[in-house]
Amino acid sequence: MSDVELRYLRTMAVIAEERTFGHAAARLGYTQSSVSQQIAALEKAVGGQVFDRPGGPRPVRITPLGEVVLAHGRELLAKAEALTNAVDRFRAGNGRIDIGTFQSVSNLILPTVIRRLLDEHPGCDIRLSEVPPDDPRIGELDLLFHDGPVAGEVEQIKLFEEPYLLVARSGTFADGPVRAKGLDDAPMVGWPLTFHQRWLERTLARAGAQPRFVFRTPGHETILSMVRVGIGWAVLPWLALHAAGAWADDELSIHPLKPSPYRELSLYWPANRTESPLALRTREIAIAVAHDLAGLIQ
């Protein structure tokens, strides 16, 4: 069977509903001769008649072959309409986007990004996943937040430099910076030995400090609770402290370290891949949100 055009199937479906070529032509905005030509082309493609034409004003009748063609034709028309709708949604920014993230970004940056995105495109499908920090890959992700290099063919934009800050019980230190080497053998509360914690401890060691960790926990709030009661100090990234409202807590004091550990937060996306309007808009929003946060970093 030769190729069948969708417009022939659409015309056939309207004829089956209207029962005459003339009424179908009026509904479709074609001439009756154009409708007849399309059905003739369809019948040539399928190798037989799809309508019995009694002539005159009497209604046409669909043939057994026509029933088969019409049943499958309606399925094709429905799929074609779904495809058209999907493409229209894609162009309008209402498709799907996959974003890779990690804890601090998930807590502070992404909620604002997602809220703005859903306000603009309430029908979009947002998928989030946490990416292993020791082996980040873009894979099928559209965007990836990360604080180090990412393997593969990627493009990136630096969002900001995020300092790690010393948190102590209020009154422990005078206002202002604290020398990092002053943390040597000091009681500390920190994360378990994750990728980021190992990096932090190596960085402190290079500055001459090897703290004595008296408690390790993955929860920022738990770390701050232990600092408040005086079991030890902590060194946490700015995003975590900002999300916890630590600067407004009278029981805590926050100090820059000298030298200051910091990490670069960047946004990555696949190179040489056609981006959807939704991905482009999400990137624009993420950059704007990060820019606003960068202005708050102390």
C-alpha positions, 0 to 999 in steps of 0.5 A, a space after each residue: 500500500 502506498 503512503 496515505 496522507 492524513 488529510 485524506 483520512 480526515 476527509 474520509 472521517 468527516 464524510 462518514 459523519 456527514 453521509 454526503 460528499 457535499 455536506 463534508 465539503 461544506 464542513 471542511 471548506 473544500 469544493 466537492 470536487 476536491 473532496 472527491 479527488 481526495 477520496 479517489 486518491 485514498 482508494 487508489 492508495 488502499 487498493 479498493 473503494 472505501 465508500 459505496 456511492 449510490 448517486 444523487 442526494 442519497 447518502 453514501 455508505 462505508 464499505 467493509 474495507 472503508 470500515 478497516 481504513 476508518 478505524 485505523 485512520 481515526 487512531 492515526 488522526 488522534 496520534 497526529 493531534 496528540 503530536 501537534 498538541 505536544 509540539 505546541 506545548 513544547 514551544 509554549 514552554 509546557 514540556 518536561 524538564 529534568 534538573 540535577 541538584 544537591 541539598 543546599 540548592 534544593 533548600 534555598 534556590 530551587 523552591 524560588 525557581 520552581 515557584 516562578 516557573 509554575 507561575 509562568 507555565 502551570 502545565 510543565 512537568 518538573 523532575 528533580 534528582 539529587 546527583 552524586 557529588 563525587 561523580 556528577 554527570 549531565 546524562 539526560 538532565 537538562 540542567 545541573 547545579 554543581 560546585 565542581 567540574 562535571 564530566 562530559 560535553 557540557 556548557 556552564 555559567 558560574 552563579 556565585 562563590 559560596 564561602 564556608 563560615 564558622 558558627 559558634 555559640 554567641 560570645 565565644 569569639 569577638 566580632 569579625 574574622 577568625 583565623 582558620 588555624 585557630 580551629 586546630 584540635 578544637 571541638 567541632 560538629 560537622 557532617 559525616 565524611 561525605 564528599 563535601 565534608 572530606 573536601 572541607 577537612 582537607 581545606 582546613 588541614 592545608 590552613 593548619 587546622 585539624 579539628 576534633 569532631 565530637 559529633 557528626 550528623 547530616 542535618 544542618 539544624 541538628 548541627 546548629 542545635 549542638 552549637 547552641 548548647 556549646 558542644 562544639 563549633 561548626 563550619 557550614 556553607 553560606 546557603 545552609 546558614 541563610 536557609 536556617 536563618 542563622 544570622 537572626 539567631 541570638 544564640 549563634 555568632 557567625 564569622 568569616 574564616 581566614 583563609 576562607 574556604 569557599 566553593 564555586 556554584 555553577 549551572 551546567 547544561 548539555 552542549 550540542 543539544 537542542 534546548 527546549 524553551 522550558 529549559 532556556 526559561 528555567 536557566 534564565 530564572 535560576 541565574 536571576 535567583 542566584 544573582 539575587 542571593 549572591 548580593 546577600 552573601 556576607 
